[in-house]
Amino acid sequence: MNERAAVWALAFGQMLGYACFFYIFAALILYWQQGLDWPHWVLAAGPTLAIGVSAVLAPLIGRLVDRGHAVALLTAGPVVGAAALAVLAVWVHPVGYLLAWAALGTAQAMCLYDVCFGLLVRRHGAEARETITKVTLVAGLASTLAFPAGAAMAERWGWQVAVWVGVFAALAVMLPVQAAGARVVARGVPEAVRDRARVAIPWREIVLERRFLRLALLFSLINLNHWTLINFMRPMFDGMGIAAGIAVAAAATVGPAQVAGRLVLMGAGGRMGSLAALWVTLGVILVAPVLLWFSSGLHALAFGFAAMQGAGMGIITILRPVLVAERLGQERYGATSGLMAIPGLVAMAASAPLGAGLLAFGGPWLVIAVAFGFAVAAVWAVASEG
């Protein structure tokens, strides 16, 4: 396998990882609600617990990436994730459910974007944007794979069969493909980078840097904006009087829009620097809730909102590792990225109760207004840095 094929192998592995370990909740939640006589808070606590575990492990995992252990992590992660899914299928009890999600959070930290991007940054340095874009182009289709596949299998054979298929996909497909791709990419890491990784930079020194704090604030605000809107897109559409068929079609636009945004960034290549791409993306994120606000009167604008929201977040997924490497140094990317993940994951977890509260208190209009405020604050965070 040459290195170009190895990058596409990593991309395919990431798509399966997100489909099996991340989107499985959204794909099967309806069937769990219908088939399990559990309180709704127990079901909701699963992915929240996974996010918490992933956030706690992120700095340690990042340090391991800096020390050259990305291949081991990308290889072991699918095994941990498959074991977690097996627990989910076999131990049909709230305790088993929560333990499974804690293990899924561990798998997410070990073998999804942050570790994969860390390996690519170690290999390509400042030129990693192109390979990161290729990975996200394929991985961005994970939801497109998970939702229809999960629904079809759960409808015909039950949700446990769908989970067992996820176990098979993780062990029989994701594991060998991702491990092989990671080994090939790792062989190309320059010797100077391997030697440099032996010097550990204290975490305190990283988190007290002004640039680190600015980027952490920026990505947290963007996560709050995006997930507050996306998590409650369907109930907001319903509250705004948008027909169910239009709402479903608009929601389905988000995933392809992420891929489209990444293709645009890829096409721009070196003609658009990271800072210019960030400003364009912030502009898109600002416009999206405005379109949503007016979509109650013109329902077609719901598609514009979903497309812009998806495209903006799709590009941010690429810009995040690139900006961290450019502004905070490639030699400590893993540790820095791991620490950077914590506030972003906390913001992602907080968006669910926040959005629910806003929706109950002030309806969709309050959710949109607050999300727009997060976008404005993100613009301020970049502009104030100069």
C-alpha positions in Angstrom: 0.0 0.0 0.0 1.4 3.4 -1.0 0.9 6.5 1.2 -1.9 8.0 -0.9 -3.9 4.8 -0.6 -3.0 4.7 3.2 -4.7 8.1 3.7 -7.9 6.9 1.9 -7.7 3.8 4.1 -7.6 6.0 7.2 -10.5 8.0 5.8 -12.6 4.8 5.3 -11.7 3.6 8.8 -12.8 6.9 10.3 -16.1 6.8 8.5 -16.8 3.3 10.0 -15.6 4.5 13.4 -18.0 7.5 13.5 -20.8 5.4 12.2 -20.3 2.6 14.7 -19.1 4.4 17.8 -20.7 7.9 17.5 -23.8 8.0 15.3 -25.2 4.7 16.7 -27.1 6.6 19.3 -29.0 8.9 16.9 -29.5 5.9 14.5 -31.1 3.6 17.2 -32.5 6.0 19.8 -36.1 5.6 18.4 -35.9 1.8 18.8 -34.5 2.0 22.3 -37.3 4.4 23.3 -39.9 2.0 21.9 -38.4 -1.3 23.1 -36.8 -0.5 26.5 -38.8 0.6 29.4 -36.2 2.9 30.7 -36.4 6.6 31.8 -35.4 9.0 29.0 -32.6 10.4 31.1 -30.9 7.0 31.1 -30.9 6.9 27.4 -29.7 10.5 27.1 -27.0 9.9 29.7 -25.2 7.4 27.4 -23.7 9.7 24.8 -23.2 12.4 27.5 -21.1 9.9 29.5 -19.1 9.0 26.4 -18.3 12.7 25.7 -17.2 13.1 29.4 -14.9 10.0 29.2 -13.5 11.2 25.9 -12.8 14.7 27.4 -11.0 13.2 30.4 -8.8 11.0 28.3 -8.1 13.5 25.6 -4.9 15.1 27.1 -3.4 11.7 27.9 -4.2 10.3 24.5 -2.7 13.4 22.9 0.5 13.0 24.9 0.7 9.4 23.6 0.3 10.6 20.0 3.2 13.0 20.6 5.3 10.1 21.8 4.7 8.1 18.6 1.9 5.8 19.7 -0.8 6.8 17.2 -0.6 3.5 15.3 -1.2 1.5 18.5 -4.2 3.8 19.4 -5.8 3.6 16.0 -5.4 -0.2 16.1 -6.6 -0.8 19.7 -9.5 1.7 19.5 -11.7 -0.4 17.2 -11.2 -3.4 19.5 -12.3 -1.4 22.5 -15.3 0.0 20.6 -16.3 -3.4 19.4 -16.2 -4.8 22.9 -18.4 -1.8 24.1 -20.9 -2.6 21.4 -21.0 -6.2 22.4 -21.8 -5.2 26.0 -24.5 -2.9 24.7 -26.1 -5.8 22.8 -25.8 -8.4 25.5 -26.3 -6.6 28.8 -29.7 -5.0 28.2 -29.8 -3.1 31.5 -29.2 0.5 32.4 -26.0 -0.4 34.1 -24.7 -2.3 31.0 -25.9 0.5 28.8 -24.0 3.2 30.7 -20.8 1.0 31.0 -21.0 0.4 27.2 -21.2 4.1 26.6 -18.2 4.8 28.9 -16.2 2.3 26.9 -17.5 3.9 23.6 -16.1 7.2 24.9 -12.8 5.5 25.4 -12.8 4.2 21.9 -13.8 7.6 20.5 -10.8 9.1 22.2 -8.4 6.4 21.0 -9.2 6.1 17.3 -11.3 8.9 15.9 -10.4 12.3 14.4 -8.0 13.7 17.0 -5.6 10.7 16.9 -5.9 10.4 13.1 -5.2 14.1 12.6 -2.3 13.9 15.1 -0.6 11.2 13.0 -1.1 13.2 9.8 0.3 16.4 11.4 3.3 14.4 12.6 3.8 13.1 9.1 3.1 16.3 7.0 3.5 19.2 9.4 2.1 22.5 8.0 1.1 20.7 4.8 -1.3 18.3 6.6 -4.5 20.2 5.6 -4.8 18.4 2.3 -4.6 14.9 3.8 -6.9 16.0 6.7 -9.4 17.2 4.1 -9.4 13.9 2.3 -10.0 12.0 5.5 -13.0 14.3 6.4 -14.5 14.0 2.9 -15.1 10.3 3.4 -15.7 10.3 7.2 -18.3 13.0 6.7 -20.5 10.3 5.1 -20.7 8.4 8.4 -24.2 9.7 9.3 -25.3 8.9 5.8 -24.2 5.3 6.3 -25.4 5.0 10.0 -28.9 6.3 9.8 -30.4 4.2 6.9 -28.4 1.1 7.7 -29.3 1.2 11.4 -32.9 1.9 10.7 -33.2 -0.9 8.1 -31.6 -3.5 10.3 -33.5 -2.5 13.4 -36.8 -2.5 11.6 -36.2 -6.0 10.1 -34.3 -7.9 12.8 -34.2 -5.6 15.9 -31.8 -3.1 17.3 -29.5 -5.8 18.8 -28.7 -7.2 15.4 -27.9 -3.7 14.2 -25.4 -3.4 17.1 -23.8 -6.8 16.3 -23.3 -5.7 12.7 -21.5 -2.7 14.2 -19.2 -5.1 16.1 -18.5 -7.0 12.9 -17.8 -3.9 11.0 -15.4 -2.6 13.6 -13.4 -5.8 13.9 -13.5 -7.2 10.4 -13.3 -4.0 8.4 -12.3 -0.9 10.4 -9.6 -2.6 12.4 -7.5 -4.0 9.5 -8.0 -1.1 7.1 -7.2 1.6 9.6 -4.3 -0.3 11.2 -2.7 -0.9 7.8 -3.2 2.8 6.7 -1.8 4.1 10.0 1.4 1.9 9.7 2.1 3.2 6.2 1.7 6.9 7.2 3.7 6.5 10.4 6.7 5.1 8.4 7.0 8.5 6.7 7.2 10.5 9.9 10.5 12.4 9.8 13.2 11.2 12.3 13.5 14.8 13.7 9.8 14.7 14.6 10.2 11.3 16.4 13.2 12.6 18.4 11.4 15.9 19.2 8.5 13.9 20.7 10.6 12.6 23.5 10.6 16.0 25.2 7.3 16.5 27.1 6.0 20.0 27.5 4.1 20.6 30.8 0.3 20.9 30.4 0.2 24.0 32.6 2.6 25.8 30.2 0.2 25.0 27.3 -3.1 26.0 28.8 -1.8 29.3 30.1 -0.9 30.5 26.7 -3.0 33.3 25.4 -3.3 31.8 21.9 -4.4 28.5 23.4 -7.2 30.2 25.4 -8.3 32.1 22.4 -8.6 29.1 20.2 -10.3 27.1 23.0 -12.9 29.8 23.4 -13.4 30.0 19.6 -14.0 26.3 19.1 -16.2 26.1 22.2 -18.4 28.9 20.9 -18.7 27.3 17.5 -19.7 24.0 19.1 -22.3 25.7 21.2 -23.7 27.4 18.1 -23.7 24.3 16.0 -25.0 21.6 18.3 -27.6 23.8 20.0 -29.1 24.3 16.5 -28.6 20.8 15.1 -29.7 18.9 18.1 -33.1 20.7 18.1 -33.5 21.3 14.4 -36.5 19.0 14.1 -38.5 20.4 17.1 -37.6 24.0 16.0 -38.9 23.3 12.5 -42.1 21.9 14.0 -42.6 24.9 16.3 -42.1 27.2 13.3 -44.9 25.4 11.3 -42.6 23.8 8.7 -44.1 20.7 7.3 -42.6 17.4 8.4 -41.5 16.4 4.9 -39.6 19.6 4.4 -38.1 19.4 7.8 -36.8 15.9 7.2 -35.4 16.8 3.8 -33.7 19.9 5.2 -32.2 18.0 8.1 -30.8 15.5 5.6 -29.0 18.3 3.9 -26.5 18.9 6.8 -24.3 15.9 6.1 -23.8 16.4 2.3 -23.3 20.1 3.0 -20.4 19.2 5.3 -18.8 17.3 2.5 -19.5 20.1 0.0 -17.8 22.7 2.3 -14.7 20.5 2.6 -14.6 20.1 -1.2 -14.7 23.8 -1.6 -11.8 24.2 0.8 -9.9 21.5 -0.9 -10.5 23.2 -4.3 -9.2 26.5 -2.9 -6.0 24.7 -1.8 -3.0 27.0 -1.1 -4.8 30.0 -2.6 -6.8 30.4 0.7 -4.8 30.5 3.9 -6.2 29.1 7.2 -7.1 32.6 8.6 -9.0 33.6 5.4 -10.9 30.2 5.4 -11.8 30.8 9.1 -13.3 34.2 8.3 -15.3 32.8 5.4 -16.6 30.0 7.7 -17.5 32.4 10.5 -19.5 34.4 7.9 -21.4 31.3 6.9 -22.1 30.4 10.5 -23.4 33.9 11.1 -25.8 33.8 8.1 -27.2 30.3 8.9 -29.3 31.3 11.9 -30.6 34.4 10.1 -31.9 32.1 7.3 -33.5 29.9 9.9 -35.2 32.8 11.6 -37.0 33.7 8.3 -37.7 30.2 7.2 -41.1 30.2 9.0 -42.3 32.6 6.3 -40.3 31.0 3.4 -39.8 27.4 4.0 -37.2 27.0 1.3 -34.8 29.0 3.6 -34.7 25.9 5.9 -32.6 24.2 3.3 -30.3 27.3 3.1 -29.9 27.2 6.9 -29.1 23.4 6.9 -26.6 23.8 4.0 -24.7 26.7 5.5 -24.7 25.2 9.0 -23.4 21.9 7.6 -20.8 23.5 5.3 -19.5 25.8 8.1 -19.0 23.0 10.6 -17.5 20.7 7.9 -14.8 23.3 7.2 -14.2 23.9 10.9 -13.4 20.2 11.4 -10.5 20.7 9.0 -9.4 24.1 10.3 -9.3 23.1 13.9 -6.2 20.8 13.7 -4.6 23.0 11.1 -4.9 26.2 13.3 -3.7 24.3 16.4 -0.6 23.1 14.5 0.1 26.5 12.9 -0.5 28.7 16.0 0.6 26.5 18.9 3.4 24.4 17.3 3.5 21.0 15.5 6.0 19.5 18.0 3.4 19.4 20.7 0.3 18.9 18.6 -1.0 15.8 20.3 -0.9 17.3 23.9 -2.2 20.6 22.8 -5.0 19.1 20.7 -6.0 16.8 23.6 -6.3 19.7 26.0 -8.1 21.8 23.4 -10.7 19.0 23.0 -11.9 19.3 26.6 -13.7 22.7 26.4 -15.1 21.8 23.0 -16.5 18.5 24.2 -17.9 20.2 27.3 -19.6 22.8 25.1 -21.0 20.0 22.9 -22.4 18.2 26.0 -23.8 21.4 27.4 -25.6 22.2 24.2 -28.3 19.5 24.7 -29.6 20.7 28.1 -29.1 24.4 27.1 -31.1 24.0 23.9 -33.8 22.0 25.6 -34.2 24.8 28.3 -34.2 27.6 25.7 -36.8 25.7 23.6 -39.0 25.2 26.6 -38.7 28.7 27.9 -38.8 30.8 24.7 -39.5 28.5 21.8 -37.4 28.2 18.6 -36.9 31.9 18.4 -34.9 32.0 21.6 -32.8 29.1 20.5 -32.0 30.8 17.2 -31.2 34.1 18.9 -28.8 32.6 21.5 -27.1 30.5 18.8 -26.6 33.6 16.7 -25.1 35.3 19.8 -22.6 32.4 20.0 -21.6 33.0 16.4 -21.1 36.8 17.1 -19.0 36.0 20.1 -16.9 33.6 17.9 -16.3 36.5 15.5 -15.3 38.7 18.4 -12.8 36.0 19.6 -11.0 36.0 16.2 -11.2 39.8 15.6 -9.9 40.7 19.1 -6.8 38.6 18.6 -5.7 40.9 15.8 
